Amino acid sequence: MAEKKVQNGFLKKFGKWAPIIGGAWIVLNIVAPLALLRIPAVQKFFVAVGDKLPFDIPGTG
């Protein structure tokens, strides 16, 4: 007789921490940097740092 393969759900297979870690990774690596770039003080800091560089970065003004 053929044995039935048990299909585990995503949460049972990877544990309950996998979606939490995945969501945290997305927030830390995508959402947080984009949110920081909208703050005027952060924008001014990057402009000041860009002006101090000894080389030219194309497309920065």
PDB file of N, CA, C and O in Angstrom:
ATOM      1  N   MET A   1       0.827  -1.184   0.000  1.00  0.00           N
ATOM      2  CA  MET A   1       0.000   0.000   0.000  1.00  0.00           C
ATOM      3  C   MET A   1       0.872   1.248   0.000  1.00  0.00           C
ATOM      4  O   MET A   1       1.956   1.277   0.583  1.00  0.00           O
ATOM      5  N   ALA A   2       0.381   2.247  -0.652  1.00  0.00           N
ATOM      6  CA  ALA A   2       1.128   3.497  -0.723  1.00  0.00           C
ATOM      7  C   ALA A   2       0.996   4.248   0.594  1.00  0.00           C
ATOM      8  O   ALA A   2      -0.088   4.363   1.167  1.00  0.00           O
ATOM      9  N   GLU A   3       2.113   4.745   1.044  1.00  0.00           N
ATOM     10  CA  GLU A   3       2.085   5.529   2.283  1.00  0.00           C
ATOM     11  C   GLU A   3       1.668   6.950   1.968  1.00  0.00           C
ATOM     12  O   GLU A   3       2.061   7.513   0.947  1.00  0.00           O
ATOM     13  N   LYS A   4       0.890   7.511   2.831  1.00  0.00           N
ATOM     14  CA  LYS A   4       0.439   8.891   2.654  1.00  0.00           C
ATOM     15  C   LYS A   4       1.510   9.830   3.195  1.00  0.00           C
ATOM     16  O   LYS A   4       2.023   9.647   4.298  1.00  0.00           O
ATOM     17  N   LYS A   5       1.826  10.820   2.407  1.00  0.00           N
ATOM     18  CA  LYS A   5       2.765  11.854   2.864  1.00  0.00           C
ATOM     19  C   LYS A   5       1.986  12.903   3.649  1.00  0.00           C
ATOM     20  O   LYS A   5       0.962  13.414   3.194  1.00  0.00           O
ATOM     21  N   VAL A   6       2.479  13.198   4.796  1.00  0.00           N
ATOM     22  CA  VAL A   6       1.822  14.201   5.620  1.00  0.00           C
ATOM     23  C   VAL A   6       2.280  15.574   5.158  1.00  0.00           C
ATOM     24  O   VAL A   6       3.477  15.861   5.140  1.00  0.00           O
ATOM     25  N   GLN A   7       1.342  16.412   4.790  1.00  0.00           N
ATOM     26  CA  GLN A   7       1.676  17.756   4.359  1.00  0.00           C
ATOM     27  C   GLN A   7       1.573  18.692   5.552  1.00  0.00           C
ATOM     28  O   GLN A   7       0.499  18.920   6.107  1.00  0.00           O
ATOM     29  N   ASN A   8       2.718  19.221   5.921  1.00  0.00           N
ATOM     30  CA  ASN A   8       2.738  20.163   7.040  1.00  0.00           C
ATOM     31  C   ASN A   8       2.452  21.556   6.534  1.00  0.00           C
ATOM     32  O   ASN A   8       2.882  21.932   5.444  1.00  0.00           O
ATOM     33  N   GLY A   9       1.733  22.313   7.317  1.00  0.00           N
ATOM     34  CA  GLY A   9       1.482  23.703   6.984  1.00  0.00           C
ATOM     35  C   GLY A   9       2.747  24.526   7.165  1.00  0.00           C
ATOM     36  O   GLY A   9       3.721  24.069   7.762  1.00  0.00           O
ATOM     37  N   PHE A  10       2.718  25.722   6.651  1.00  0.00           N
ATOM     38  CA  PHE A  10       3.901  26.594   6.734  1.00  0.00           C
ATOM     39  C   PHE A  10       4.323  26.828   8.180  1.00  0.00           C
ATOM     40  O   PHE A  10       5.509  26.759   8.503  1.00  0.00           O
ATOM     41  N   LEU A  11       3.361  27.101   9.042  1.00  0.00           N
ATOM     42  CA  LEU A  11       3.703  27.392  10.433  1.00  0.00           C
ATOM     43  C   LEU A  11       4.215  26.152  11.161  1.00  0.00           C
ATOM     44  O   LEU A  11       5.087  26.259  12.022  1.00  0.00           O
ATOM     45  N   LYS A  12       3.686  24.985  10.827  1.00  0.00           N
ATOM     46  CA  LYS A  12       4.153  23.766  11.478  1.00  0.00           C
ATOM     47  C   LYS A  12       5.534  23.358  10.963  1.00  0.00           C
ATOM     48  O   LYS A  12       6.352  22.837  11.721  1.00  0.00           O
ATOM     49  N   LYS A  13       5.790  23.592   9.692  1.00  0.00           N
ATOM     50  CA  LYS A  13       7.059  23.173   9.103  1.00  0.00           C
ATOM     51  C   LYS A  13       8.211  24.055   9.563  1.00  0.00           C
ATOM     52  O   LYS A  13       9.271  23.544   9.927  1.00  0.00           O
ATOM     53  N   PHE A  14       8.026  25.347   9.555  1.00  0.00           N
ATOM     54  CA  PHE A  14       9.108  26.282   9.869  1.00  0.00           C
ATOM     55  C   PHE A  14       9.006  26.872  11.271  1.00  0.00           C
ATOM     56  O   PHE A  14       9.905  27.594  11.703  1.00  0.00           O
ATOM     57  N   GLY A  15       7.964  26.584  11.958  1.00  0.00           N
ATOM     58  CA  GLY A  15       7.816  27.131  13.289  1.00  0.00           C
ATOM     59  C   GLY A  15       7.127  28.486  13.248  1.00  0.00           C
ATOM     60  O   GLY A  15       6.979  29.099  12.191  1.00  0.00           O
ATOM     61  N   LYS A  16       6.717  28.927  14.409  1.00  0.00           N
ATOM     62  CA  LYS A  16       5.991  30.198  14.457  1.00  0.00           C
ATOM     63  C   LYS A  16       6.916  31.394  14.331  1.00  0.00           C
ATOM     64  O   LYS A  16       6.441  32.513  14.137  1.00  0.00           O
ATOM     65  N   TRP A  17       8.236  31.190  14.436  1.00  0.00           N
ATOM     66  CA  TRP A  17       9.170  32.309  14.394  1.00  0.00           C
ATOM     67  C   TRP A  17       9.543  32.731  12.986  1.00  0.00           C
ATOM     68  O   TRP A  17       9.997  33.859  12.794  1.00  0.00           O
ATOM     69  N   ALA A  18       9.372  31.876  12.006  1.00  0.00           N
ATOM     70  CA  ALA A  18       9.769  32.201  10.631  1.00  0.00           C
ATOM     71  C   ALA A  18       9.044  33.432  10.086  1.00  0.00           C
ATOM     72  O   ALA A  18       9.712  34.317   9.550  1.00  0.00           O
ATOM     73  N   PRO A  19       7.726  33.540  10.190  1.00  0.00           N
ATOM     74  CA  PRO A  19       7.063  34.747   9.680  1.00  0.00           C
ATOM     75  C   PRO A  19       7.437  35.999  10.472  1.00  0.00           C
ATOM     76  O   PRO A  19       7.493  37.097   9.920  1.00  0.00           O
ATOM     77  N   ILE A  20       7.689  35.827  11.756  1.00  0.00           N
ATOM     78  CA  ILE A  20       8.067  36.976  12.584  1.00  0.00           C
ATOM     79  C   ILE A  20       9.446  37.485  12.172  1.00  0.00           C
ATOM     80  O   ILE A  20       9.649  38.690  12.024  1.00  0.00           O
ATOM     81  N   ILE A  21      10.384  36.569  11.988  1.00  0.00           N
ATOM     82  CA  ILE A  21      11.735  36.961  11.573  1.00  0.00           C
ATOM     83  C   ILE A  21      11.705  37.554  10.165  1.00  0.00           C
ATOM     84  O   ILE A  21      12.395  38.537   9.892  1.00  0.00           O
ATOM     85  N   GLY A  22      10.920  36.970   9.281  1.00  0.00           N
ATOM     86  CA  GLY A  22      10.800  37.502   7.918  1.00  0.00           C
ATOM     87  C   GLY A  22      10.211  38.904   7.907  1.00  0.00           C
ATOM     88  O   GLY A  22      10.691  39.776   7.182  1.00  0.00           O
ATOM     89  N   GLY A  23       9.185  39.124   8.698  1.00  0.00           N
ATOM     90  CA  GLY A  23       8.585  40.462   8.782  1.00  0.00           C
ATOM     91  C   GLY A  23       9.538  41.475   9.378  1.00  0.00           C
ATOM     92  O   GLY A  23       9.597  42.619   8.929  1.00  0.00           O
ATOM     93  N   ALA A  24      10.290  41.058  10.396  1.00  0.00           N
ATOM     94  CA  ALA A  24      11.273  41.963  11.000  1.00  0.00           C
ATOM     95  C   ALA A  24      12.365  42.313  10.007  1.00  0.00           C
ATOM     96  O   ALA A  24      12.832  43.452   9.979  1.00  0.00           O
ATOM     97  N   TRP A  25      12.782  41.349   9.186  1.00  0.00           N
ATOM     98  CA  TRP A  25      13.825  41.607   8.188  1.00  0.00           C
ATOM     99  C   TRP A  25      13.336  42.643   7.172  1.00  0.00           C
ATOM    100  O   TRP A  25      14.077  43.551   6.795  1.00  0.00           O
ATOM    101  N   ILE A  26      12.102  42.500   6.739  1.00  0.00           N
ATOM    102  CA  ILE A  26      11.543  43.455   5.772  1.00  0.00           C
ATOM    103  C   ILE A  26      11.475  44.851   6.382  1.00  0.00           C
ATOM    104  O   ILE A  26      11.824  45.832   5.726  1.00  0.00           O
ATOM    105  N   VAL A  27      11.031  44.943   7.624  1.00  0.00           N
ATOM    106  CA  VAL A  27      10.933  46.250   8.285  1.00  0.00           C
ATOM    107  C   VAL A  27      12.303  46.878   8.449  1.00  0.00           C
ATOM    108  O   VAL A  27      12.476  48.061   8.154  1.00  0.00           O
ATOM    109  N   LEU A  28      13.284  46.112   8.915  1.00  0.00           N
ATOM    110  CA  LEU A  28      14.610  46.677   9.182  1.00  0.00           C
ATOM    111  C   LEU A  28      15.369  47.042   7.914  1.00  0.00           C
ATOM    112  O   LEU A  28      16.141  48.000   7.917  1.00  0.00           O
ATOM    113  N   ASN A  29      15.166  46.304   6.841  1.00  0.00           N
ATOM    114  CA  ASN A  29      15.970  46.512   5.641  1.00  0.00           C
ATOM    115  C   ASN A  29      15.281  47.311   4.548  1.00  0.00           C
ATOM    116  O   ASN A  29      15.948  47.784   3.627  1.00  0.00           O
ATOM    117  N   ILE A  30      13.985  47.474   4.620  1.00  0.00           N
ATOM    118  CA  ILE A  30      13.271  48.210   3.575  1.00  0.00           C
ATOM    119  C   ILE A  30      12.495  49.389   4.157  1.00  0.00           C
ATOM    120  O   ILE A  30      12.686  50.526   3.724  1.00  0.00           O
ATOM    121  N   VAL A  31      11.640  49.140   5.114  1.00  0.00           N
ATOM    122  CA  VAL A  31      10.745  50.173   5.628  1.00  0.00           C
ATOM    123  C   VAL A  31      11.511  51.234   6.422  1.00  0.00           C
ATOM    124  O   VAL A  31      11.308  52.430   6.215  1.00  0.00           O
ATOM    125  N   ALA A  32      12.381  50.804   7.322  1.00  0.00           N
ATOM    126  CA  ALA A  32      13.110  51.763   8.169  1.00  0.00           C
ATOM    127  C   ALA A  32      14.015  52.700   7.361  1.00  0.00           C
ATOM    128  O   ALA A  32      13.976  53.908   7.593  1.00  0.00           O
ATOM    129  N   PRO A  33      14.832  52.194   6.417  1.00  0.00           N
ATOM    130  CA  PRO A  33      15.657  53.130   5.642  1.00  0.00           C
ATOM    131  C   PRO A  33      14.831  54.124   4.823  1.00  0.00           C
ATOM    132  O   PRO A  33      15.189  55.298   4.727  1.00  0.00           O
ATOM    133  N   LEU A  34      13.736  53.659   4.237  1.00  0.00           N
ATOM    134  CA  LEU A  34      12.896  54.580   3.460  1.00  0.00           C
ATOM    135  C   LEU A  34      12.245  55.619   4.359  1.00  0.00           C
ATOM    136  O   LEU A  34      12.081  56.770   3.955  1.00  0.00           O
ATOM    137  N   ALA A  35      11.875  55.228   5.566  1.00  0.00           N
ATOM    138  CA  ALA A  35      11.293  56.187   6.504  1.00  0.00           C
ATOM    139  C   ALA A  35      12.342  57.201   6.950  1.00  0.00           C
ATOM    140  O   ALA A  35      12.038  58.387   7.083  1.00  0.00           O
ATOM    141  N   LEU A  36      13.565  56.748   7.181  1.00  0.00           N
ATOM    142  CA  LEU A  36      14.634  57.670   7.596  1.00  0.00           C
ATOM    143  C   LEU A  36      14.949  58.689   6.514  1.00  0.00           C
ATOM    144  O   LEU A  36      15.247  59.844   6.820  1.00  0.00           O
ATOM    145  N   LEU A  37      14.888  58.278   5.256  1.00  0.00           N
ATOM    146  CA  LEU A  37      15.206  59.194   4.162  1.00  0.00           C
ATOM    147  C   LEU A  37      14.179  60.309   3.996  1.00  0.00           C
ATOM    148  O   LEU A  37      14.445  61.293   3.306  1.00  0.00           O
ATOM    149  N   ARG A  38      13.024  60.171   4.611  1.00  0.00           N
ATOM    150  CA  ARG A  38      12.007  61.223   4.531  1.00  0.00           C
ATOM    151  C   ARG A  38      12.194  62.301   5.589  1.00  0.00           C
ATOM    152  O   ARG A  38      11.526  63.333   5.529  1.00  0.00           O
ATOM    153  N   ILE A  39      13.081  62.091   6.554  1.00  0.00           N
ATOM    154  CA  ILE A  39      13.316  63.059   7.619  1.00  0.00           C
ATOM    155  C   ILE A  39      14.282  64.134   7.104  1.00  0.00           C
ATOM    156  O   ILE A  39      15.369  63.797   6.634  1.00  0.00           O
ATOM    157  N   PRO A  40      13.911  65.419   7.179  1.00  0.00           N
ATOM    158  CA  PRO A  40      14.764  66.486   6.635  1.00  0.00           C
ATOM    159  C   PRO A  40      16.168  66.522   7.240  1.00  0.00           C
ATOM    160  O   PRO A  40      17.127  66.819   6.528  1.00  0.00           O
ATOM    161  N   ALA A  41      16.313  66.231   8.514  1.00  0.00           N
ATOM    162  CA  ALA A  41      17.640  66.252   9.140  1.00  0.00           C
ATOM    163  C   ALA A  41      18.546  65.179   8.539  1.00  0.00           C
ATOM    164  O   ALA A  41      19.742  65.404   8.353  1.00  0.00           O
ATOM    165  N   VAL A  42      17.982  64.034   8.244  1.00  0.00           N
ATOM    166  CA  VAL A  42      18.766  62.957   7.628  1.00  0.00           C
ATOM    167  C   VAL A  42      19.154  63.344   6.206  1.00  0.00           C
ATOM    168  O   VAL A  42      20.271  63.067   5.768  1.00  0.00           O
ATOM    169  N   GLN A  43      18.245  63.977   5.490  1.00  0.00           N
ATOM    170  CA  GLN A  43      18.551  64.427   4.134  1.00  0.00           C
ATOM    171  C   GLN A  43      19.684  65.453   4.145  1.00  0.00           C
ATOM    172  O   GLN A  43      20.593  65.383   3.317  1.00  0.00           O
ATOM    173  N   LYS A  44      19.633  66.403   5.080  1.00  0.00           N
ATOM    174  CA  LYS A  44      20.694  67.410   5.185  1.00  0.00           C
ATOM    175  C   LYS A  44      22.031  66.763   5.533  1.00  0.00           C
ATOM    176  O   LYS A  44      23.073  67.181   5.027  1.00  0.00           O
ATOM    177  N   PHE A  45      22.007  65.744   6.394  1.00  0.00           N
ATOM    178  CA  PHE A  45      23.230  65.044   6.756  1.00  0.00           C
ATOM    179  C   PHE A  45      23.860  64.381   5.534  1.00  0.00           C
ATOM    180  O   PHE A  45      25.071  64.479   5.330  1.00  0.00           O
ATOM    181  N   PHE A  46      23.048  63.706   4.719  1.00  0.00           N
ATOM    182  CA  PHE A  46      23.585  63.046   3.535  1.00  0.00           C
ATOM    183  C   PHE A  46      24.103  64.043   2.507  1.00  0.00           C
ATOM    184  O   PHE A  46      25.083  63.767   1.816  1.00  0.00           O
ATOM    185  N   VAL A  47      23.454  65.200   2.399  1.00  0.00           N
ATOM    186  CA  VAL A  47      23.945  66.234   1.494  1.00  0.00           C
ATOM    187  C   VAL A  47      25.295  66.755   1.983  1.00  0.00           C
ATOM    188  O   VAL A  47      26.206  66.958   1.180  1.00  0.00           O
ATOM    189  N   ALA A  48      25.433  66.974   3.293  1.00  0.00           N
ATOM    190  CA  ALA A  48      26.689  67.459   3.857  1.00  0.00           C
ATOM    191  C   ALA A  48      27.799  66.436   3.672  1.00  0.00           C
ATOM    192  O   ALA A  48      28.927  66.799   3.338  1.00  0.00           O
ATOM    193  N   VAL A  49      27.496  65.184   3.883  1.00  0.00           N
ATOM    194  CA  VAL A  49      28.508  64.137   3.697  1.00  0.00           C
ATOM    195  C   VAL A  49      28.886  64.031   2.224  1.00  0.00           C
ATOM    196  O   VAL A  49      30.056  63.841   1.892  1.00  0.00           O
ATOM    197  N   GLY A  50      27.903  64.153   1.347  1.00  0.00           N
ATOM    198  CA  GLY A  50      28.177  64.091  -0.088  1.00  0.00           C
ATOM    199  C   GLY A  50      29.050  65.230  -0.566  1.00  0.00           C
ATOM    200  O   GLY A  50      29.849  65.054  -1.485  1.00  0.00           O
ATOM    201  N   ASP A  51      28.907  66.408   0.051  1.00  0.00           N
ATOM    202  CA  ASP A  51      29.738  67.551  -0.334  1.00  0.00           C
ATOM    203  C   ASP A  51      31.188  67.385   0.117  1.00  0.00           C
ATOM    204  O   ASP A  51      32.092  67.959  -0.491  1.00  0.00           O
ATOM    205  N   LYS A  52      31.418  66.614   1.168  1.00  0.00           N
ATOM    206  CA  LYS A  52      32.771  66.435   1.695  1.00  0.00           C
ATOM    207  C   LYS A  52      33.553  65.340   0.986  1.00  0.00           C
ATOM    208  O   LYS A  52      34.759  65.213   1.199  1.00  0.00           O
ATOM    209  N   LEU A  53      32.894  64.548   0.149  1.00  0.00           N
ATOM    210  CA  LEU A  53      33.597  63.461  -0.521  1.00  0.00           C
ATOM    211  C   LEU A  53      34.567  64.017  -1.562  1.00  0.00           C
ATOM    212  O   LEU A  53      34.251  64.990  -2.245  1.00  0.00           O
ATOM    213  N   PRO A  54      35.738  63.410  -1.685  1.00  0.00           N
ATOM    214  CA  PRO A  54      36.735  63.917  -2.633  1.00  0.00           C
ATOM    215  C   PRO A  54      36.480  63.503  -4.076  1.00  0.00           C
ATOM    216  O   PRO A  54      37.282  63.828  -4.951  1.00  0.00           O
ATOM    217  N   PHE A  55      35.404  62.806  -4.345  1.00  0.00           N
ATOM    218  CA  PHE A  55      35.094  62.383  -5.705  1.00  0.00           C
ATOM    219  C   PHE A  55      33.631  62.690  -5.993  1.00  0.00           C
ATOM    220  O   PHE A  55      32.843  62.942  -5.082  1.00  0.00           O
ATOM    221  N   ASP A  56      33.280  62.663  -7.287  1.00  0.00           N
ATOM    222  CA  ASP A  56      31.938  63.013  -7.705  1.00  0.00           C
ATOM    223  C   ASP A  56      31.114  61.743  -7.912  1.00  0.00           C
ATOM    224  O   ASP A  56      31.567  60.794  -8.552  1.00  0.00           O
ATOM    225  N   ILE A  57      29.913  61.739  -7.368  1.00  0.00           N
ATOM    226  CA  ILE A  57      28.989  60.625  -7.581  1.00  0.00           C
ATOM    227  C   ILE A  57      27.983  61.082  -8.620  1.00  0.00           C
ATOM    228  O   ILE A  57      27.247  62.037  -8.374  1.00  0.00           O
ATOM    229  N   PRO A  58      27.927  60.425  -9.785  1.00  0.00           N
ATOM    230  CA  PRO A  58      27.000  60.842 -10.820  1.00  0.00           C
ATOM    231  C   PRO A  58      25.544  60.769 -10.339  1.00  0.00           C
ATOM    232  O   PRO A  58      25.144  59.808  -9.681  1.00  0.00           O
ATOM    233  N   GLY A  59      24.776  61.783 -10.673  1.00  0.00           N
ATOM    234  CA  GLY A  59      23.353  61.799 -10.335  1.00  0.00           C
ATOM    235  C   GLY A  59      23.025  62.379  -8.986  1.00  0.00           C
ATOM    236  O   GLY A  59      21.872  62.318  -8.558  1.00  0.00           O
ATOM    237  N   THR A  60      24.016  62.949  -8.289  1.00  0.00           N
ATOM    238  CA  THR A  60      23.736  63.534  -6.971  1.00  0.00           C
ATOM    239  C   THR A  60      23.681  65.053  -7.024  1.00  0.00           C
ATOM    240  O   THR A  60      23.786  65.705  -5.986  1.00  0.00           O
ATOM    241  N   GLY A  61      23.524  65.610  -8.168  1.00  0.00           N
ATOM    242  CA  GLY A  61      23.354  67.053  -8.242  1.00  0.00           C
ATOM    243  C   GLY A  61      24.473  67.675  -8.891  1.00  0.00           C
ATOM    244  O   GLY A  61      24.499  68.897  -9.041  1.00  0.00           O
TER     245      GLY A  61
END
